Amino acid sequence: MTKSQQMLMYMGVAILAVAAGLLLRAQLTSDNPQAEMRTSVANSGAETIFAASLPDLQGKHQSISQWRGNVMVVNFWATWCEPCRDEIPEFIELQEKFSDKGLVFIGIAVDQQERAAAFSKEIGINYPVLVGDLKAMELAGAAGNRQGALPFTIVIDRSGNITGTKLGRLSQSKLESMIKPLL
């Protein structure tokens, strides 16, 4: 068998394997109503976020929809998450820099209220911080965080559409390039 024939055979096997995987996935998804429900929730991720209400650092429930119409950066974080702690000072700077242009950061701490409040005070967070548990992670999942990891950041335009998401630490320059066209 020549090298080109071997290559064609390997490519054929690879194509068959991919096709079989796609067929299996389609079969599992169509037989799994929970997978269909997750897909439906993902398609309405921004609306799911706007429909949510979570307690702030004082324990008062805040509806996320109150910030609709602004450019929103929704950041899911925790005090025990080092990359979360690293990016928050940059968020504070961007909030200060662009708040007069309609930018609103919303921190959603997946943490204990006392810990989130202490950290917020210590570092000087200048934007609303809400506190959530599993409900907060469901919101992150609705917006595309399938891994359930932190930090997770969502950018929402003035019309209420998700224009970008980032799992993991988000640099100030990258975030600024995401929000500037929306302002």
Backbone as CSV, one residue per row, in Angstrom:
resi,resn,N_x,N_y,N_z,CA_x,CA_y,CA_z,C_x,C_y,C_z
1,MET,0.843,-1.169,0.000,0.000,0.000,0.000,0.896,1.243,0.000
2,THR,0.594,2.179,-0.892,1.403,3.387,-0.986,1.030,4.363,0.130
3,LYS,1.901,5.351,0.309,1.642,6.359,1.349,0.333,7.096,1.089
4,SER,0.055,7.442,-0.155,-1.184,8.163,-0.458,-2.408,7.288,-0.199
5,GLN,-2.312,6.004,-0.465,-3.430,5.104,-0.172,-3.643,4.974,1.340
6,GLN,-2.540,4.910,2.083,-2.654,4.856,3.544,-3.307,6.132,4.080
7,MET,-2.874,7.262,3.544,-3.434,8.534,3.977,-4.931,8.594,3.691
8,LEU,-5.333,8.147,2.501,-6.757,8.131,2.160,-7.538,7.204,3.090
9,MET,-6.951,6.060,3.418,-7.619,5.128,4.315,-7.790,5.757,5.706
10,TYR,-6.756,6.401,6.221,-6.848,7.051,7.530,-7.888,8.175,7.518
11,MET,-7.903,8.944,6.436,-8.887,10.021,6.334,-10.304,9.454,6.281
12,GLY,-10.489,8.371,5.581,-11.804,7.729,5.508,-12.264,7.243,6.870
13,VAL,-11.363,6.626,7.617,-11.699,6.159,8.964,-12.034,7.343,9.861
14,ALA,-11.276,8.409,9.753,-11.530,9.592,10.572,-12.893,10.203,10.245
15,ILE,-13.229,10.278,8.970,-14.521,10.829,8.566,-15.662,9.954,9.087
16,LEU,-15.501,8.643,8.996,-16.522,7.735,9.529,-16.681,7.894,11.036
17,ALA,-15.577,8.055,11.742,-15.637,8.222,13.198,-16.360,9.515,13.570
18,VAL,-16.060,10.610,12.871,-16.730,11.881,13.136,-18.220,11.762,12.835
19,ALA,-18.565,11.147,11.707,-19.973,10.988,11.343,-20.713,10.146,12.382
20,ALA,-20.088,9.072,12.832,-20.711,8.228,13.855,-20.912,9.010,15.153
21,GLY,-19.933,9.808,15.525,-20.051,10.624,16.733,-21.176,11.637,16.630
22,LEU,-21.301,12.287,15.470,-22.379,13.257,15.273,-23.747,12.582,15.296
23,LEU,-23.851,11.411,14.675,-25.118,10.676,14.712,-25.473,10.257,16.131
24,LEU,-24.496,9.783,16.882,-24.739,9.381,18.268,-25.172,10.587,19.102
25,ARG,-24.503,11.696,18.910,-24.865,12.903,19.655,-26.290,13.342,19.331
26,ALA,-26.651,13.327,18.047,-28.005,13.709,17.651,-29.033,12.766,18.274
27,GLN,-28.727,11.479,18.292,-29.635,10.497,18.876,-29.789,10.723,20.378
28,LEU,-28.687,10.930,21.076,-28.750,11.149,22.519,-29.471,12.440,22.863
29,THR,-29.244,13.470,22.076,-29.891,14.750,22.330,-31.389,14.666,22.090
30,SER,-31.811,13.998,21.027,-33.240,13.930,20.739,-33.972,13.041,21.728
31,ASP,-33.281,12.096,22.352,-33.911,11.236,23.339,-33.824,11.793,24.746
32,ASN,-33.166,12.934,24.917,-32.920,13.485,26.246,-33.621,14.832,26.384
33,PRO,-34.812,14.862,27.027,-35.531,16.125,27.152,-34.747,17.174,27.939
34,GLN,-33.883,16.768,28.870,-33.095,17.736,29.624,-32.108,18.457,28.713
35,ALA,-31.543,17.749,27.745,-30.623,18.395,26.803,-31.369,19.423,25.965
36,GLU,-32.612,19.095,25.549,-33.398,20.060,24.790,-33.706,21.280,25.643
37,MET,-34.009,21.056,26.914,-34.312,22.164,27.807,-33.078,23.048,27.980
38,ARG,-31.881,22.448,28.134,-30.655,23.246,28.282,-30.410,24.083,27.035
39,THR,-30.659,23.509,25.853,-30.486,24.249,24.608,-31.454,25.419,24.558
40,SER,-32.692,25.191,24.961,-33.696,26.250,24.979,-33.290,27.370,25.932
41,VAL,-32.799,27.019,27.107,-32.369,28.018,28.089,-31.177,28.803,27.547
42,ALA,-30.247,28.128,26.880,-29.063,28.811,26.343,-29.462,29.853,25.307
43,ASN,-30.493,29.550,24.501,-30.938,30.501,23.476,-31.531,31.757,24.080
44,SER,-31.992,31.690,25.296,-32.578,32.865,25.944,-31.750,33.285,27.159
45,GLY,-30.440,33.134,27.068,-29.546,33.410,28.194,-29.675,34.809,28.761
46,ALA,-29.732,35.820,27.901,-29.839,37.191,28.396,-31.167,37.396,29.107
47,GLU,-32.236,36.874,28.543,-33.551,37.035,29.179,-33.602,36.307,30.517
48,THR,-32.940,35.171,30.602,-32.878,34.447,31.871,-32.157,35.292,32.917
49,ILE,-31.095,35.939,32.514,-30.349,36.799,33.436,-31.209,37.992,33.850
50,PHE,-31.878,38.636,32.885,-32.717,39.793,33.215,-33.888,39.422,34.121
51,ALA,-34.359,38.201,34.036,-35.494,37.764,34.857,-35.087,37.441,36.295
52,ALA,-33.787,37.356,36.545,-33.307,36.943,37.868,-33.307,38.087,38.871
53,SER,-33.418,37.697,40.118,-33.322,38.619,41.245,-32.453,37.933,42.292
54,LEU,-31.432,38.627,42.741,-30.503,38.068,43.729,-30.280,39.089,44.832
55,PRO,-29.915,38.623,46.032,-29.651,39.578,47.113,-28.338,40.333,46.897
56,ASP,-28.346,41.607,47.305,-27.105,42.380,47.269,-26.334,42.131,48.564
57,LEU,-25.286,42.881,48.787,-24.434,42.646,49.953,-25.128,42.974,51.275
58,GLN,-26.235,43.716,51.199,-27.008,44.022,52.411,-28.179,43.052,52.583
59,GLY,-28.330,42.108,51.650,-29.401,41.118,51.742,-30.688,41.522,51.047
60,LYS,-30.720,42.691,50.419,-31.915,43.149,49.719,-31.909,42.604,48.294
61,HIS,-33.020,41.989,47.886,-33.091,41.427,46.538,-33.107,42.525,45.488
62,GLN,-32.295,42.336,44.465,-32.173,43.281,43.364,-32.495,42.550,42.066
63,SER,-33.361,43.148,41.274,-33.685,42.591,39.970,-32.618,43.042,38.975
64,ILE,-32.066,42.107,38.257,-31.016,42.454,37.284,-31.596,43.304,36.155
65,SER,-32.891,43.184,35.917,-33.521,43.958,34.838,-33.465,45.465,35.080
66,GLN,-33.198,45.892,36.307,-33.117,47.335,36.570,-31.973,48.004,35.804
67,TRP,-31.002,47.210,35.354,-29.869,47.768,34.612,-30.026,47.605,33.104
68,ARG,-31.165,47.080,32.649,-31.433,46.921,31.215,-31.348,48.295,30.550
69,GLY,-30.823,48.329,29.347,-30.663,49.594,28.629,-29.254,50.154,28.729
70,ASN,-28.482,49.620,29.651,-27.066,49.971,29.770,-26.230,48.899,29.070
71,VAL,-24.993,49.211,28.810,-24.040,48.173,28.424,-23.650,47.513,29.743
72,MET,-23.862,46.208,29.831,-23.639,45.500,31.087,-22.499,44.497,30.959
73,VAL,-21.682,44.455,31.989,-20.673,43.417,32.118,-21.040,42.656,33.387
74,VAL,-21.504,41.433,33.207,-21.923,40.598,34.330,-20.792,39.618,34.590
75,ASN,-20.244,39.692,35.789,-19.079,38.877,36.140,-19.413,37.946,37.306
76,PHE,-19.314,36.641,37.055,-19.511,35.634,38.093,-18.143,35.347,38.716
77,TRP,-18.042,35.462,40.032,-16.751,35.363,40.712,-16.943,34.807,42.114
78,ALA,-15.831,34.568,42.787,-15.840,34.122,44.184,-14.563,34.609,44.860
79,THR,-14.629,34.784,46.176,-13.465,35.275,46.917,-12.337,34.253,46.928
80,TRP,-12.666,32.975,46.802,-11.648,31.924,46.842,-11.019,31.677,45.477
81,CYS,-11.471,32.395,44.454,-11.009,32.217,43.064,-9.938,33.263,42.758
82,GLU,-8.693,32.834,42.671,-7.578,33.768,42.459,-7.689,34.551,41.143
83,PRO,-8.016,33.896,39.994,-8.171,34.697,38.767,-9.290,35.734,38.891
84,CYS,-10.327,35.408,39.653,-11.419,36.373,39.896,-10.877,37.584,40.632
85,ARG,-10.137,37.324,41.680,-9.578,38.405,42.498,-8.614,39.265,41.681
86,ASP,-7.899,38.646,40.739,-6.925,39.372,39.923,-7.588,40.339,38.933
87,GLU,-8.755,39.964,38.396,-9.361,40.798,37.367,-10.252,41.910,37.924
88,ILE,-10.708,41.785,39.147,-11.640,42.774,39.710,-11.054,44.187,39.787
89,PRO,-9.785,44.402,40.172,-9.261,45.783,40.154,-9.356,46.439,38.772
90,GLU,-9.189,45.654,37.715,-9.317,46.201,36.359,-10.772,46.534,36.048
91,PHE,-11.700,45.734,36.558,-13.120,46.035,36.378,-13.481,47.338,37.086
92,ILE,-12.909,47.537,38.267,-13.146,48.774,39.022,-12.696,49.977,38.189
93,GLU,-11.521,49.868,37.572,-11.005,50.953,36.725,-11.925,51.222,35.536
94,LEU,-12.361,50.148,34.866,-13.224,50.325,33.697,-14.591,50.889,34.089
95,GLN,-15.109,50.482,35.237,-16.386,51.029,35.712,-16.253,52.536,35.927
96,GLU,-15.159,52.923,36.536,-14.916,54.351,36.777,-14.749,55.106,35.456
97,LYS,-14.031,54.519,34.524,-13.713,55.169,33.258,-14.940,55.341,32.354
98,PHE,-15.847,54.341,32.346,-16.943,54.355,31.372,-18.348,54.448,31.978
99,SER,-18.472,54.641,33.274,-19.807,54.684,33.873,-20.651,55.825,33.304
100,ASP,-20.026,56.947,32.977,-20.771,58.081,32.436,-21.246,57.838,31.002
101,LYS,-20.769,56.759,30.381,-21.205,56.407,29.027,-22.219,55.269,29.037
102,GLY,-22.682,54.911,30.237,-23.724,53.886,30.322,-23.216,52.479,30.543
103,LEU,-22.010,52.323,31.054,-21.487,50.992,31.361,-21.798,50.661,32.815
104,VAL,-22.301,49.458,33.040,-22.575,48.991,34.388,-22.000,47.591,34.546
105,PHE,-21.087,47.461,35.493,-20.602,46.141,35.892,-21.555,45.614,36.953
106,ILE,-21.817,44.327,36.919,-22.593,43.664,37.960,-21.802,42.434,38.361
107,GLY,-21.341,42.425,39.589,-20.627,41.264,40.099,-21.617,40.313,40.737
108,ILE,-21.541,39.054,40.371,-22.373,38.035,41.009,-21.435,37.080,41.719
109,ALA,-21.391,37.233,43.041,-20.481,36.430,43.858,-21.120,35.073,44.142
110,VAL,-20.426,34.034,43.751,-20.856,32.673,44.060,-20.115,32.314,45.345
111,ASP,-20.636,32.838,46.441,-19.890,32.828,47.690,-20.837,33.129,48.843
112,GLN,-20.292,33.166,50.038,-21.065,33.578,51.211,-21.156,35.099,51.225
113,GLN,-22.297,35.602,51.645,-22.535,37.045,51.647,-21.482,37.790,52.463
114,GLU,-21.122,37.267,53.625,-20.164,37.951,54.492,-18.791,38.046,53.830
115,ARG,-18.366,36.965,53.198,-17.052,36.959,52.543,-17.032,37.917,51.359
116,ALA,-18.106,37.903,50.569,-18.186,38.791,49.412,-18.208,40.253,49.857
117,ALA,-18.933,40.545,50.935,-19.012,41.922,51.436,-17.656,42.396,51.953
118,ALA,-16.972,41.535,52.687,-15.661,41.910,53.225,-14.659,42.163,52.094
119,PHE,-14.635,41.286,51.099,-13.711,41.456,49.974,-14.061,42.714,49.187
120,SER,-15.354,42.937,48.945,-15.795,44.120,48.189,-15.357,45.400,48.874
121,LYS,-15.496,45.439,50.185,-15.097,46.622,50.944,-13.578,46.799,50.919
122,GLU,-12.868,45.696,51.107,-11.401,45.733,51.137,-10.806,46.249,49.835
123,ILE,-11.353,45.796,48.713,-10.774,46.153,47.420,-11.418,47.405,46.816
124,GLY,-12.571,47.808,47.364,-13.228,49.027,46.895,-14.053,48.849,45.638
125,ILE,-14.807,47.782,45.551,-15.649,47.558,44.371,-16.663,48.693,44.265
126,ASN,-16.717,49.303,43.085,-17.549,50.483,42.846,-18.761,50.182,41.955
127,TYR,-19.191,48.957,41.940,-20.355,48.554,41.143,-21.195,47.581,41.962
128,PRO,-22.440,47.349,41.543,-23.312,46.457,42.310,-22.746,45.043,42.399
129,VAL,-22.828,44.478,43.595,-22.430,43.092,43.817,-23.643,42.354,44.372
130,LEU,-24.015,41.295,43.690,-25.099,40.432,44.124,-24.495,39.117,44.576
131,VAL,-25.231,38.384,45.370,-24.709,37.133,45.914,-25.634,35.991,45.514
132,GLY,-25.037,34.941,45.013,-25.827,33.791,44.600,-25.142,32.501,44.954
133,ASP,-25.865,31.425,44.788,-25.316,30.093,45.023,-25.562,29.275,43.764
134,LEU,-26.307,28.191,43.873,-26.589,27.390,42.690,-27.407,28.164,41.661
135,LYS,-28.280,29.057,42.139,-29.062,29.874,41.208,-28.136,30.728,40.339
136,ALA,-27.088,31.255,40.938,-26.141,32.064,40.168,-25.441,31.218,39.110
137,MET,-25.087,30.007,39.455,-24.419,29.151,38.480,-25.378,28.722,37.372
138,GLU,-26.677,28.613,37.686,-27.671,28.336,36.649,-27.738,29.504,35.671
139,LEU,-27.655,30.725,36.185,-27.640,31.902,35.319,-26.418,31.880,34.403
140,ALA,-25.269,31.569,34.973,-24.043,31.488,34.174,-24.185,30.399,33.108
141,GLY,-24.777,29.285,33.480,-25.002,28.196,32.523,-25.928,28.618,31.394
142,ALA,-26.963,29.380,31.722,-27.900,29.854,30.706,-27.207,30.761,29.697
143,ALA,-26.155,31.432,30.137,-25.419,32.348,29.260,-24.245,31.672,28.560
144,GLY,-24.066,30.381,28.783,-23.040,29.659,28.040,-21.938,29.016,28.855
145,ASN,-21.943,29.159,30.171,-20.890,28.562,31.005,-21.241,27.097,31.291
146,ARG,-20.984,26.239,30.339,-21.305,24.808,30.470,-20.391,24.104,31.469
147,GLN,-19.191,24.633,31.694,-18.240,23.990,32.589,-18.533,24.303,34.054
148,GLY,-19.270,25.354,34.319,-19.556,25.738,35.693,-18.321,26.234,36.429
149,ALA,-17.382,26.845,35.694,-16.132,27.324,36.277,-16.185,28.848,36.445
150,LEU,-15.268,29.351,37.232,-15.146,30.786,37.490,-13.732,31.244,37.193
151,PRO,-13.546,32.505,36.874,-14.550,33.523,36.617,-15.210,33.324,35.259
152,PHE,-16.412,33.879,35.140,-17.159,33.836,33.881,-17.776,35.215,33.694
153,THR,-17.525,35.817,32.542,-17.962,37.185,32.279,-18.809,37.225,31.021
154,ILE,-19.886,38.015,31.100,-20.826,38.178,29.992,-20.919,39.665,29.672
155,VAL,-20.899,40.007,28.395,-21.114,41.383,27.960,-22.470,41.436,27.267
156,ILE,-23.319,42.372,27.714,-24.669,42.522,27.167,-24.804,43.945,26.636
157,ASP,-25.302,44.073,25.399,-25.451,45.409,24.808,-26.718,46.103,25.311
158,ARG,-26.925,47.334,24.882,-28.059,48.137,25.343,-29.407,47.531,24.949
159,SER,-29.415,46.712,23.905,-30.656,46.068,23.457,-30.951,44.786,24.223
160,GLY,-30.035,44.391,25.101,-30.258,43.185,25.895,-29.750,41.908,25.266
161,ASN,-28.834,42.025,24.316,-28.257,40.856,23.654,-26.871,40.562,24.200
162,ILE,-26.583,39.298,24.394,-25.234,38.897,24.800,-24.327,39.047,23.585
163,THR,-23.304,39.875,23.715,-22.383,40.099,22.600,-21.051,39.393,22.791
164,GLY,-20.805,38.886,23.998,-19.561,38.169,24.241,-19.566,37.521,25.606
165,THR,-18.822,36.435,25.699,-18.637,35.756,26.982,-17.176,35.343,27.085
166,LYS,-16.712,35.183,28.312,-15.336,34.736,28.528,-15.294,33.889,29.792
167,LEU,-14.854,32.660,29.638,-14.604,31.787,30.774,-13.128,31.904,31.107
168,GLY,-12.833,32.254,32.347,-11.449,32.466,32.762,-11.165,33.952,32.903
169,ARG,-9.943,34.243,33.295,-9.564,35.639,33.538,-9.664,36.443,32.253
170,LEU,-10.282,37.604,32.362,-10.466,38.493,31.221,-9.577,39.717,31.416
171,SER,-8.681,39.944,30.469,-7.769,41.086,30.605,-8.515,42.394,30.364
172,GLN,-7.984,43.451,30.938,-8.588,44.765,30.804,-8.628,45.191,29.341
173,SER,-7.557,44.964,28.609,-7.518,45.390,27.208,-8.531,44.614,26.359
174,LYS,-8.667,43.324,26.597,-9.638,42.513,25.852,-11.056,42.972,26.165
175,LEU,-11.356,43.189,27.453,-12.694,43.620,27.830,-12.991,45.007,27.263
176,GLU,-12.015,45.884,27.321,-12.216,47.234,26.788,-12.527,47.183,25.292
177,SER,-11.849,46.291,24.566,-12.127,46.165,23.128,-13.516,45.575,22.877
178,MET,-14.047,44.827,23.828,-15.388,44.262,23.693,-16.480,45.300,23.974
179,ILE,-16.212,46.208,24.933,-17.276,47.138,25.345,-17.265,48.478,24.608
180,LYS,-16.098,48.930,24.163,-16.009,50.254,23.529,-16.969,50.408,22.338
181,PRO,-17.071,49.424,21.438,-18.003,49.597,20.311,-19.466,49.682,20.758
182,LEU,-19.784,49.190,21.937,-21.156,49.181,22.426,-21.546,50.492,23.098
183,LEU,-20.533,51.255,23.498,-20.795,52.511,24.207,-21.075,53.620,23.226
